[in-house]
Each structure stands twice: as structure tokens, then as C-alpha cells.
């Protein structure tokens, strides 16, 4: 069993994105801006690297 999707709201999206990329070795697979009301929010999807093979 594994987690396929998780929604994690954050206050500082650029800082969170840097953390996932730099520390967890994730890669961005989608980055969509949200809303047209001057909000600088976005919806970012990351791919988590596969664990090393144990065989």
C-alpha cells in the first residue's frame, strides 16, 4: 500500500517547493497558478523518487 496523493497547504509556497526539491529529491511534474484575483498561489504536483531496490 502507498500514498498516491496528499494535499499539504503551506504559507510560503516557494520555500516549500525548494524543500521538496532540495531535501526530499522530488521533481515538479505540474505547477499551475490558482485564481485571477491577484493571489500568487499555485497548485504544485511533485513526484517522489522511488526507493532503491532491495534485491
Steps between C-alpha positions, in 0.01 A plus 500: 500500500625851422380858504418619151393860575530727803383860528722715722408868531797729574551871567819544297469302178844582362667391824295178507582428135872550566480263799334219300747538214821555699447279806261225386632475143151543353443635152223737389258330260240781490485861620173685433420855619171528691246776451510832317437723802860605561567199719848364438406147604555193290426130496826304473525125448821316590624154423675324787802292394464125513685327783813304409450136413557258788563195287 
